[in-house]
Amino acid sequence: MKSRENLLRLRQFEVEEKRQKIADLERMIEDFKGMADDLDRQIAAEEEAAGISDPSHFSYPPFAKAARERRDNLRRSADELESQLVDVRKELEEALEELDKVAALGERQEGADGGMQPSSGGLREHLSRQSTRGR
């Protein structure tokens, strides 16, 4: 009984950890995209002030050139984070499935022992509601 409770807590912890990682990745992606958009505006302003928008031109402003590189790096990083986000979402689904298995096993064992049976499927729904409240 105690080991099953520990396993259930472990699975709940894993689910919450994945949810937190998803939230962190989403926040970072949003931040990177926002910074890239800001750099776009700064590049456009610098190009307009210099009257040169061709990066290969010998008089292209150095600030605009550096800002372009930084913007491109931010976009690449955001794309990499997007792929990590897809992977973590898959991991979350797997963790939720494992949690459901442990919860179902506990319900069956409690039913066999003559204890009270908790409602079926309620744990996953409860955890889903909990995670959406923090957003």
N, C-alpha and C positions, 0 to 999 in steps of 0.2 A: 504494500500500500504506500509506504513512504517513498520507495524508489519510483513508483509511478507518479507520485506528486512532484518529485524532483524532476523527473523527465518532462512532465507537463510544464513546469516552471521554466525549464531549460528551453523548450520549444517556444514558449511565449516570449522569452527573452530574445531568442533568435529572430522571431517575427518582428518584434519591436526594433531590434537592431537594424534589420533590413529596411523597415519603414523609415527609420531615421536617416539611413544612408541615402535612400531615395530622395527624401526631403533636402538633404545637403547637396546632392548632385543637381537637383532641380534649381536650387537657389544659386549654385555656382554657375550653371548654364545661363540662367537669367542675368546674372551679374556680368558674365563675359560678353554676352550679346549686347547688353546695355553699354558697356565700355567700348565695344567695337562700333556701335552706332555713334557714340560721342566722338570717337576718333574720325569717323566718316565726316561728321560736321566740321571738325577742326581741319581736316584735309581739304575739304571743299572751300573753306574760308581762306586757307593759306594759298591755295591754287588761284582763287579769285583775286587775292591781293597781289600775287606775283604776276598774274595774267598768263600763267603757264600751267596746263593741265596734263602735259605729256611727261610721264616719269622718266622717259629716256632722254629728254631734252637736257642739254648740259647745264642750263640755268634753273633746273627744277629745284624748288626750295628744299634744303636738307631736312627741315622739320617735317615737311609733308612726306618725304621719302621714309624717314624713320617712323612716322606715324602709320604709314601704309604697312610697313613690316610688322609693327606692333599689332595693328588691327588684324592682319592676316594670321598672326600667331594666335591671337585671341579666338578667332573663328575656328582655327584648327583645333585648339584646345576644347572649345565648346562642342565640336563634332565628336571628338574623342570621348568627352564626358557623356554625350548622347548615347554612344554605343555601350559605355559602361552602365548607363541607366537602364538600357534594355536588358542587359545581363542581370542586374540586381533585381529588376522586376520579375524575371524568371526565377531567380533564387527565392524571392518572396513567395511566389506561388508554390514553389516546392516546400518551403518552410511552413506555409499554411496547410498544405496537404499533410505534412508530417504531424503538425499540431492536431489536425482533425483525426488522424489515425490514433494518436495517443489518447485524445479525448474520447473517441468511440470505444477504444479498448477499456478505458476506465469505466465508461457507462455500462458496458457489458459485464465487467467484473463486479461492479456494484450490484447490478441486477441479479447476477448469479449468487451473490452473497446475501441477497435479501434486503439490501440497502435501498435507499431512495434513488431513483434514476433521474438525473437532470435532463432537461429538455434537449432533444437531439438537434445538433447543428447550431445551437445557440452560442457556443463559444466563439466560433469564427465570426458570426454576425456581431457579437459584442465587441470583439477586437477591431472589426472594421469600423464600427461606429466610434470607438475610442480614437482611432487614428485620424478620422476625418474631423473630429472636434478641434484638434490642435492647429488646423490649417486656416 
